[in-house]
Amino acid sequence: MLTTVVFDADETLLDLRPAVTGGLVAVLDEMRRRTSAAAGVTLADLESDWGAVFGELSAAPVAEIRRAALARSLARAALVHHLDEIADLFFAQRFALTRPFPDVPPALATLRGQYTLGFATNGNSRAERCGLDGEFAFELYAHENGLPKKPAPEFYAAVVAAAGVPAGQIVYVGDSWEHDVVAPRRAGLRSVWLNRLGLPRPPGCTPGCTPDAEVSSMADLPAALTGFTAITGTQLA
């Protein structure tokens, strides 16, 4: 039977977008306070700088990618020498504003009575800084202790090791099709796709890369998990 439910963080449990936007607004305000050269810089410019550096640095720690994006933004107004201060400002605001979606706390409370709960993320949303302190039996963060990012198989192996149960007794819940559905299933875990936006499934999915369940809200997760049974092996059919 299913014993363990492990969650992705950003855009699954945590409403990250308003927090990042708030952090970037704070950065833009500070840039404009420091120099008139930033008057023509826009929030859209700062948002686009993330995409401009992400591809090249996608395997790097998220905080490193964000610093590179901020450096690109500051270069627009010749403020790169203030990167450390501006990065501190961004992260302080970003963490202060990062909170769970409203459907998360009651769902976790319901699930905790039946399952062991885990938290495993590629990002730098630490549970204790984002309103989720004490919610999980274990937490895993990519780039800590040499752990590679999802979708590396080693990430899910670490989830299994932390859970201390066979992979087939674990379900991974998240919003990313590749990271939270396909890769966990290949590693022998169950998967639930939390599709808050009602996105279509990618074309050409085989039975082995589809989720065991799909929900649009955390409120629907407890019912979706009812009736799950353990699986064996490292590859699902």
MOWOLIN-V21781 format. One line per field, one symbol per residue. ss: DSSP state (@ for helix, = for strand, . for the rest). psi: psi as a letter, one per 30 degrees, with the letter a starting at -180 (. if undefined). A space follows every 10 residues. Layout:
ss = ???
psi = ???
//
This chain:
ss = ...====..= ...=.@@@@@ @@@@@@@@@@ @@@@.@@@.. ..@@@@@@@@ @@@@@@@... .@@@@@@@@@ @@@@@....@ @@@@@@@@@@ @@@@@@@..= .@@@@@@@@@ @@...===== =.....@@@. .......=== =......... ..@@@@@@@@ @@@...@@@= ====..@@@@ @@@@@@...= ====...... ......@@@. ..===..@@@ @@@@@..... .......
psi = lkfkkkkldk gdekieeeee eeeeeeeeee efeekffgef kleeeeefee eefeefgffl keeeeeeeee eeeeffghgf fgeeeeeeee eeeeeffjll lffeeeeeee effflkkljj lfagikeffg ggkgfkflkk kkfkhgkllk gkefefeeee eeegllefgk kkklfkeeef deeeefggll kkjjiffhll kklgklefgl lflklfkfff eeeefkfkll lllfkk.
//
